[in-house]
Amino acid sequence: MSKMKHIGAIGEAMLELSHQTPTLLSLSYAGDTLNFSIYLCRLLQNQAYKVHYITALGQDFYSEAMLLDWKKKGLQTNLICRIENKLPGLYLIRTDNNGERTFYFYRSNSAARDLFKGNNRNDLSRQLIEMDYLYFSGISLAILDEMSRKYLLCIVEKAKQRGATIIFDSNYRPSLWTNPESAKKVTQDFLKFVDIALTTFIDEQLIFGDTNPEACVQRLLKYGITEIVIKCGSDPALVATTEGQQRVPACPVSRIVDTTAAGDSFNSAYLASRFLGFDPIHASLYGHQLAARVITHPGAIIPQSLMPSLF
């Protein structure tokens, strides 16, 4: 019998309000690392993997509703912190006729910003260090203050020393950073410990000025990262390992409805495939397949009944 593997995804989950009509909004829960976790949990159900979502919530009605929803979806929630007088962040989405989104964020009192400030942070860090895989994004880093980032960096370093696989998606949001230089420096600090980078070219270009995906790969390889996927929207992704590079075409989509969670869903299918023994090229194909399905439906999380059969 296979030993249970534990995956910890660290980040911020938010209340999402999206327009059904110009005046009617629907409520759901989303956030890049949460989207990733939910899709990964679906893909690995009945496998010897547990997906832990790591964030902080308040003690309010909506925080409780979020927690219950994630438990129903199969996520492990025992490492979620609850902070008094804090709330979940909230954002609104407006989607244009081409499926492109504009976001409006309200997150200044978000509990997730204080994830590593609570009385239980030492216990949390011990459990994170024991994970088999740690996953986080540029957004996970951007919402934290300097001391919390240093605390997380120490956790990541110790987890890697124990043998954990460190996985990172740059997910750059300029509005969350003081300036691009700050994002660049913080990202570089964490890249030193990353094993698998699942990034998007436009993000890398904005932070580091890479002229093309190949330049991005060459820069990331210098950190000792052994597995890299550069997502390029509807263009082929560039997959690179220490053995070489290959372009993997995206799946054609006749009508894009909403591009929310395209990258998050790609990452989940890619990693699920890798965990189950597929090579990086096939894993990228599966990533494209799930992302293509997700962007033809509204919202970040499609119904489970609409999930494609990948493996």
C-alpha positions as CSV (number, residue, x, y, z in Angstrom):
1,M,0.0,0.0,0.0
2,S,1.4,3.4,-1.0
3,K,2.4,5.8,1.7
4,M,0.0,8.9,1.9
5,K,1.6,12.0,0.4
6,H,0.7,15.4,1.7
7,I,0.6,18.6,-0.5
8,G,0.3,22.0,1.2
9,A,-0.9,24.9,-0.8
10,I,-0.4,28.3,0.8
11,G,-2.2,31.4,-0.1
12,E,-5.3,33.6,0.2
13,A,-8.9,32.6,-0.5
14,M,-11.5,35.3,-1.1
15,L,-15.1,35.9,-1.5
16,E,-15.8,36.3,-5.3
17,L,-18.7,38.3,-6.6
18,S,-19.4,38.0,-10.3
19,H,-22.1,39.5,-12.5
20,Q,-24.9,37.3,-13.7
21,T,-26.7,40.4,-15.0
22,P,-25.7,44.1,-14.8
23,T,-27.4,44.3,-11.3
24,L,-27.3,40.7,-10.1
25,L,-24.2,39.2,-8.5
26,S,-23.4,35.6,-7.5
27,L,-21.2,34.6,-4.6
28,S,-18.5,32.0,-4.8
29,Y,-15.0,31.4,-3.2
30,A,-11.8,31.7,-5.2
31,G,-8.1,32.6,-5.1
32,D,-5.3,31.2,-7.2
33,T,-4.0,28.7,-4.7
34,L,-7.5,27.7,-3.7
35,N,-8.5,27.1,-7.3
36,F,-5.4,25.0,-7.8
37,S,-6.1,23.0,-4.6
38,I,-9.7,22.2,-5.5
39,Y,-8.9,21.0,-9.0
40,L,-5.9,19.0,-7.7
41,C,-8.1,17.4,-5.0
42,R,-10.6,16.3,-7.7
43,L,-7.9,14.9,-9.9
44,L,-6.3,12.9,-7.1
45,Q,-9.4,11.6,-5.5
46,N,-9.0,7.9,-4.6
47,Q,-5.2,8.3,-4.9
48,A,-2.7,8.3,-2.0
49,Y,-2.6,12.1,-1.7
50,K,-4.1,14.6,0.6
51,V,-4.3,18.2,-0.4
52,H,-4.1,20.7,2.5
53,Y,-5.2,24.3,2.0
54,I,-3.3,26.7,4.2
55,T,-4.7,30.1,4.8
56,A,-6.2,32.3,7.5
57,L,-9.9,33.2,7.9
58,G,-11.9,35.3,10.3
59,Q,-14.5,34.0,12.8
60,D,-17.4,35.4,10.8
61,F,-20.3,33.8,9.0
62,Y,-18.6,33.9,5.6
63,S,-15.4,32.4,6.9
64,E,-17.3,29.5,8.4
65,A,-19.2,29.0,5.1
66,M,-15.9,28.9,3.2
67,L,-14.4,26.4,5.6
68,L,-17.5,24.1,5.3
69,D,-17.5,24.3,1.5
70,W,-13.8,23.3,1.3
71,K,-14.3,20.4,3.6
72,K,-17.2,19.2,1.4
73,K,-14.8,19.4,-1.6
74,G,-12.3,17.1,0.0
75,L,-9.7,19.6,1.1
76,Q,-7.8,19.1,4.3
77,T,-8.5,22.2,6.4
78,N,-6.9,21.4,9.7
79,L,-4.1,23.9,9.1
80,I,-6.4,26.9,8.4
81,C,-6.0,29.6,11.1
82,R,-8.9,31.6,12.5
83,I,-8.2,35.2,13.4
84,E,-10.5,37.4,15.5
85,N,-11.6,40.7,14.0
86,K,-10.3,39.8,10.6
87,L,-12.4,38.9,7.5
88,P,-11.9,37.1,4.2
89,G,-10.8,39.3,1.3
90,L,-13.4,40.1,-1.4
91,Y,-13.3,40.9,-5.0
92,L,-15.7,41.6,-7.9
93,I,-15.2,40.6,-11.5
94,R,-16.5,42.2,-14.6
95,T,-16.0,40.1,-17.8
96,D,-16.0,41.6,-21.3
97,N,-17.3,40.1,-24.5
98,N,-14.0,38.4,-25.1
99,G,-13.9,36.7,-21.7
100,E,-11.2,39.0,-20.3
101,R,-11.7,40.1,-16.8
102,T,-11.3,43.3,-14.7
103,F,-10.9,42.8,-11.0
104,Y,-11.9,45.1,-8.1
105,F,-10.3,44.0,-4.8
106,Y,-11.3,44.7,-1.2
107,R,-8.7,42.9,0.9
108,S,-7.1,45.4,3.4
109,N,-8.5,43.5,6.4
110,S,-7.9,40.1,5.0
111,A,-7.1,37.4,7.6
112,A,-4.7,35.7,5.2
113,R,-2.2,38.6,5.5
114,D,-1.7,37.6,9.1
115,L,-1.3,33.8,8.5
116,F,2.2,33.8,10.1
117,K,1.5,36.2,13.0
118,G,-0.8,34.0,15.1
119,N,0.0,32.3,18.4
120,N,0.0,28.9,16.5
121,R,2.6,29.9,13.9
122,N,5.3,27.6,15.4
123,D,3.0,24.6,15.2
124,L,1.9,25.6,11.7
125,S,5.5,25.9,10.6
126,R,6.4,22.5,12.0
127,Q,3.6,20.9,10.0
128,L,4.4,22.7,6.8
129,I,8.0,21.6,7.1
130,E,6.8,18.0,7.1
131,M,4.8,18.3,3.9
132,D,5.9,16.2,0.9
133,Y,5.1,19.1,-1.4
134,L,4.7,22.8,-0.8
135,Y,2.9,25.0,-3.4
136,F,2.7,28.8,-3.3
137,S,2.5,31.7,-5.7
138,G,3.5,35.3,-6.2
139,I,0.2,36.3,-4.7
140,S,0.9,34.2,-1.6
141,L,4.1,36.2,-1.2
142,A,2.6,39.6,-2.1
143,I,0.0,39.7,0.6
144,L,2.5,39.1,3.4
145,D,4.5,41.8,5.1
146,E,8.3,41.6,5.1
147,M,8.6,39.7,8.4
148,S,6.0,37.1,7.3
149,R,7.8,36.6,4.1
150,K,11.0,35.9,5.9
151,Y,9.2,33.4,8.2
152,L,7.8,31.6,5.1
153,L,11.2,31.6,3.4
154,C,12.6,29.9,6.5
155,I,9.8,27.3,6.3
156,V,10.4,26.6,2.6
157,E,14.2,26.3,3.2
158,K,13.7,23.8,6.0
159,A,11.0,21.8,4.1
160,K,13.4,21.5,1.2
161,Q,16.2,20.3,3.5
162,R,13.8,17.6,4.7
163,G,13.2,16.5,1.1
164,A,10.0,18.3,0.2
165,T,9.4,19.3,-3.4
166,I,8.9,23.1,-3.7
167,I,6.5,24.3,-6.4
168,F,6.0,28.0,-7.4
169,D,3.8,29.9,-9.8
170,S,4.9,33.6,-10.2
171,N,1.3,34.9,-10.6
172,Y,2.4,38.5,-10.6
173,R,-0.2,41.1,-9.6
174,P,1.4,44.6,-9.8
175,S,-1.2,46.2,-7.5
176,L,-0.2,44.0,-4.6
177,W,3.5,45.1,-4.7
178,T,5.1,48.4,-3.7
179,N,7.0,48.3,-7.0
180,P,8.3,45.8,-9.6
181,E,11.8,45.8,-7.9
182,S,10.2,44.6,-4.6
183,A,8.5,41.7,-6.5
184,K,11.7,40.8,-8.2
185,K,13.8,40.7,-5.1
186,V,11.3,38.6,-3.1
187,T,10.7,36.2,-6.0
188,Q,14.5,35.7,-6.4
189,D,14.8,34.9,-2.7
190,F,12.3,32.1,-3.0
191,L,13.4,30.8,-6.4
192,K,16.6,29.6,-4.8
193,F,14.6,26.8,-3.2
194,V,12.1,26.0,-6.0
195,D,12.1,22.5,-7.7
196,I,9.2,23.0,-10.1
197,A,8.4,26.4,-11.6
198,L,4.9,26.7,-13.3
199,T,5.0,30.3,-14.5
200,T,3.4,32.5,-17.1
201,F,5.5,34.3,-19.6
202,I,3.8,37.6,-19.3
203,D,4.4,37.6,-15.6
204,E,8.0,36.8,-15.9
205,Q,8.4,39.5,-18.6
206,L,6.9,42.1,-16.3
207,I,9.0,41.2,-13.3
208,F,12.3,40.2,-15.0
209,G,12.2,41.7,-18.5
210,D,12.6,38.4,-20.2
211,T,12.4,38.9,-24.0
212,N,11.0,35.4,-24.8
213,P,10.1,32.1,-23.0
214,E,13.4,30.6,-23.8
215,A,15.2,33.5,-22.0
216,C,12.9,32.9,-19.1
217,V,13.9,29.2,-19.0
218,Q,17.6,30.0,-19.1
219,R,17.2,32.4,-16.1
220,L,15.2,29.9,-14.0
221,L,17.6,27.0,-14.7
222,K,20.4,29.1,-13.1
223,Y,18.6,28.8,-9.8
224,G,18.9,25.0,-10.0
225,I,15.2,24.5,-10.8
226,T,14.9,21.2,-12.5
227,E,11.4,21.3,-14.0
228,I,9.9,24.4,-15.7
229,V,6.7,25.1,-17.6
230,I,6.3,28.6,-19.1
231,K,2.6,29.1,-19.9
232,C,1.9,31.4,-22.9
233,G,-1.8,31.7,-23.1
234,S,-3.2,30.3,-26.3
235,D,0.3,29.9,-27.7
236,P,2.3,26.6,-27.0
237,A,3.7,26.3,-23.5
238,L,7.5,25.8,-23.2
239,V,8.4,22.8,-21.1
240,A,12.0,22.5,-19.9
241,T,14.0,20.1,-17.7
242,T,17.7,19.6,-17.3
243,E,17.5,17.3,-20.4
244,G,16.0,19.7,-22.9
245,Q,13.1,21.9,-23.9
246,Q,9.9,21.3,-25.9
247,R,6.9,23.4,-27.0
248,V,3.5,21.9,-26.1
249,P,0.6,23.3,-28.0
250,A,-2.5,24.6,-26.2
251,C,-5.9,23.1,-27.0
252,P,-8.0,25.1,-29.4
253,V,-11.1,26.7,-27.8
254,S,-14.0,27.9,-30.1
255,R,-15.5,30.4,-27.5
256,I,-13.8,31.7,-24.4
257,V,-16.3,32.5,-21.7
258,D,-14.1,33.4,-18.7
259,T,-10.3,32.9,-18.3
260,T,-10.4,32.9,-14.5
261,A,-8.3,30.0,-13.1
262,A,-6.9,29.0,-16.5
263,G,-3.4,28.9,-15.1
264,D,-4.4,27.4,-11.8
265,S,-6.3,24.5,-13.5
266,F,-3.3,23.9,-15.8
267,N,-1.0,23.7,-12.8
268,S,-3.3,21.2,-11.0
269,A,-3.6,18.9,-14.0
270,Y,0.1,19.1,-14.7
271,L,1.1,18.2,-11.2
272,A,-1.5,15.5,-10.8
273,S,-0.2,13.9,-13.9
274,R,3.4,14.1,-12.7
275,F,2.4,12.6,-9.3
276,L,0.8,9.7,-11.2
277,G,3.9,9.0,-13.2
278,F,3.4,10.9,-16.5
279,D,6.3,12.8,-18.1
280,P,6.3,16.6,-18.3
281,I,5.2,16.7,-21.9
282,H,2.1,14.5,-21.4
283,A,1.5,16.4,-18.1
284,S,1.4,19.7,-20.0
285,L,-1.0,18.3,-22.5
286,Y,-3.3,17.3,-19.7
287,G,-2.9,20.8,-18.2
288,H,-4.0,22.3,-21.5
289,Q,-7.0,20.1,-21.6
290,L,-8.3,21.0,-18.2
291,A,-7.6,24.7,-18.8
292,A,-9.4,24.6,-22.1
293,R,-12.5,23.2,-20.4
294,V,-12.3,25.7,-17.5
295,I,-12.2,28.8,-19.7
296,T,-15.4,27.8,-21.6
297,H,-17.4,28.1,-18.4
298,P,-18.0,31.1,-16.1
299,G,-16.2,31.4,-12.8
300,A,-13.0,29.9,-11.4
301,I,-14.4,26.5,-10.4
302,I,-16.4,24.5,-12.9
303,P,-18.9,21.8,-11.7
304,Q,-17.3,18.5,-11.0
305,S,-19.6,16.9,-13.6
306,L,-17.9,19.0,-16.3
307,M,-14.4,17.9,-15.5
308,P,-12.7,16.2,-18.5
309,S,-11.5,12.6,-18.1
310,L,-7.7,13.1,-18.3
311,F,-6.1,9.8,-17.1
